[in-house]
Structure formats: C-alpha cells, structure tokens
Amino acid sequence: MALTEPAVLVLTALVGESRHGYALISEVQELSGGRVTLSVGTLYGLLDRLTGEGLIARDREEVHAGRTRRYYRLTDDGAAALAAEAERLAQLAAAASGRLRAAGAV
C-alpha cells in the first residue's frame, strides 16, 4: 500500500520519539522543507486514520497550560510500512534518475 506524502512525513516524525499534534505539525513542516503545512483538521484526520490502520498508537496524555496534549508513537507495523514505502520511493527515484541519465537529460 502506498502512503500519502503527509502520512510518510507524520510516520517519519514519529521515528524515535512520541510527539503531540503541534509538534507533529512543526516537524512535518521542517522535514518537508516547508512544502507541507498540515492544518489541525487535516492532521487529526490523518492521525485517526493511521491509528485505525495500526501504524501509530496513542502513547500518553499530559496537561500543558490547561490543555490536554495527546502524544502518538510509531508502532512496529508503522515502522515496517514506513520502511517499505521508503524502499518503494527509492526504487522509483533510482529508475527515474537512471532513465534521465541514459537520455542525457541530467
């Protein structure tokens, strides 16, 4: 199953540490070089979908400045899906680069 770019970025942001929503929005923007800016509604829809697919899980909640922060973590299935997607994208990029070189376009 191919993952959307925002899903890949969220899964990547969760490698190695759990994060709450605002931190995920910031990390996705940084990882994408500013190309992808997730709205709160888009992020939480994506988090619900990834949770439902078992790729991420709720990790914990904490109260900060009177508001509850819900943290998410990458699951083993999520790490496997991210690794498979990274491999798929690497193969696609290699094929495109190879054809461009062969055609003298690069």
Secondary structure as UniProt FT lines:
FT   HELIX           5..13
FT   TURN            14..16
FT   STRAND          19..20
FT   HELIX           21..31
FT   TURN            32..34
FT   HELIX           40..52
FT   TURN            53..54
FT   STRAND          56..64
FT   TURN            65..66
FT   STRAND          67..74
FT   HELIX           76..102
FT   TURN            103..104
//
